[in-house]
Amino acid sequence: MDNKTPRTIRPKHTETGNGARSVLSYAELESAINGLSDGVSIYDRQFRVLYQNNVILERHGPALWERCHQAYQNRCDVCPDCPSLRTLHDGKVHSTIRKVEFDGRPAFVELRSSPIFNSRGEIIAVAEVTRDITERETVKVRLEEALVRITAQQRQIEADLELAQKVHATLIPRSFHDDNLHIHVEYVPVESVGGDYADIVPAGDRKVYTMIYDISGHGIAPALLANRVSGEIHRMLARRPSPADLLAEVNSFLVQHFNETGLYLTFLCCLYDMNAGTLTYSGGGHIPGVLMRREGGGLSSHLLTSQNGILGAFESTIADHPEDRIEVRPGDRIVLFTDGLVEAGHSLGIPVTLPGVVALLESLAGLTPGRFSETVIDQITFHGGNKLEDDITLVTTQVE
């Protein structure tokens, strides 16, 4: 063989016991390589082309004994990302991805080089496989572009949620104070916005409505419905209805307009009449409120239990006895809350029951309404790093 003839490594033929050959002949091996959809080249240590299969021949033309970087990349020096250079250096398999052109169209190829050793274990050449990965890389590029768009959309959604949270928070009153009542509201959503809502509406003639309601679910849909219901309630309250009549109107509104959404709400409405010294309340499937009263040298608690079913699920949800009226005295404290307060009670080791939460409320009864509400929320949400599972709203009313 003269020094201008490409060197190839031919497999050694051995015979098995039945006369069959244990390895392929050179022609069979070359036929197999040419049947691949990948390009295959073999270079010596000087990067001269020793072998090209049909894929490489069709793509670049014959280039035997030319240096690969000159024949394939039209370069005078070795490509900086050349996997064969690294393979010749350390004898390991290396790969790289390049953006190229096939027939004038952009394409991506993966180059993977493997060492070829002689009988003494010396690297005498490298085999480089070229695989067209254009489809894969195109999908990857499209996914990356989609990720950029999704990220931008996510940022916009987060900005919208932040604005929605601010709007929702401004609609929930934080405090009310006159000569007869001191009311404080605390609201903690489990997400940016939620379905809990509370309101305080003075009705004139020393009367004040306080309301709390909890719409099923979390996130934007319950928050939108909460805000919509709030606007409707304010319109209804212009007629100064009783708490039971208000619940009946809210239920009719929900059934008529939102029955197919699958959303419903629990509701508890209190009407304080300080001329009469009474509290009239009506609940629709809501967790009971708590009236705490100091009498006989001790503290007693009475539950304000809902008389009616949840609102928005059924047309007939108002009971025959839909509301109750009780006496209120100076020093009484009435606490309304959503069930998120009960569900979060385990952060203090409190049994996840209403009596467990009532015991917590009683233990803090000596605090002012504002400090009382803040401390309840603080202990429930932060002791033990508790993660909320539901929104929490707390309305504390002190009779003065």
C-alpha positions, 0 to 999 in steps of 0.5 A: 500500500503506498502512502496515498492509499487510504488505510482501512482496518479490515476485520479478521476472518475466523471460522466457527466449528460449523464453518460459519464466519464469526465476523463480517467481511469487509464488504459486508461491514462497509455495506452495513455502514453505508446502510446507516442514515448517519454519516461516518468518517475515519480520520488519522492523527493528522485529521486526514480523511481515511474513509467516508460512507455514502452519506458523507460522500453525498453531503460533501463529496469525496475527500480522501486524504484531505484534512477534515476541517478543510474538506468539510468546514473550509477551514485552515485549522482544526475546528475549535469544538472538534470532538475528534481532537479531544478523542485523540488527546484522551482516548474517550468518546466525545461529541458536539452539536453544530449548526450547518447548512444542507442544500442551502437550508439550516440544519443541526448535526451531532458529531460523535467521535470514538478512538480506534486502537492498534494491537498495542493500544495506541490511538491510530485514528478516530471514527466520527459519526455525523447525525442529522438532529435538525428535527430534534433541535428545531423542536428544542428551539421551539420549546425554548421560544415557547418557554420565553413566551410562557414566562412572559405570560406568567409574569403578566399573570403574576402582575395581574394577580398582584393587582387583583390582590390589591383591589380585593384587599381594598374592598375588605374593610379593616376596622370600624369604630363608633360609640357602641362598636369596635370592629376589626377585620383580618384577611389572609388569602392562601393564594394571591386572591381568594374567595373569603370576604367580609364587610361592615355596613353602617345602616343608620339609627345605631344599626350596623351590619357585619357579614362574612362569607366563604366561596368554595375554591381558591384563586381568581374565580372565587375572588371575582364572585366574591367581589360581584356578590359584595356589590350585589349585597350593597345594593340589597342593603339599601332596603335595610333587610333583615339578615334572613331576608338578605340571605334569601336574596343572595341565594336567589341571585346566586342560583339565578346567575351562577348556578352552572359554575359549581361555586357556592358560598357559606354566609353569616350576617349579623345586624347590631341594633344598639338602640335595642341592645340586640344582635340578629343573626342568620347563617347559611351553612357557615361555621358558627360565630362565637359570642364571648361574655364575661359573667359571674367572674368567668368567661363563657362562650356561645355559638352563633350557629347557622340556621340555613343551608349553603347559598347558591346550590339550591333554590330552597335553602332557607329554613322555617326559622331562618334567624335568631335575635339575642341580647348583647351587652357592653364587654361582649365580643363576637368573633366571626371567621371562616373555616380556614381558621379551624383547618389551620389550628394544627400548627399549635397542636390544637385539635382541628375542631371548633372547640379547639379554636374557641379555646384559643379565642378565649385564651386571648380574650383580654386583648383589644379587638385589633390586637386580638385578631392579629394575635389569633392570625399570627399564632395560627399561621406562623407557629411551626411554619404552618402552610395554610390550606384555606383562606382565613378571614376573622371579624372581631366585634367588641360591644362598648 
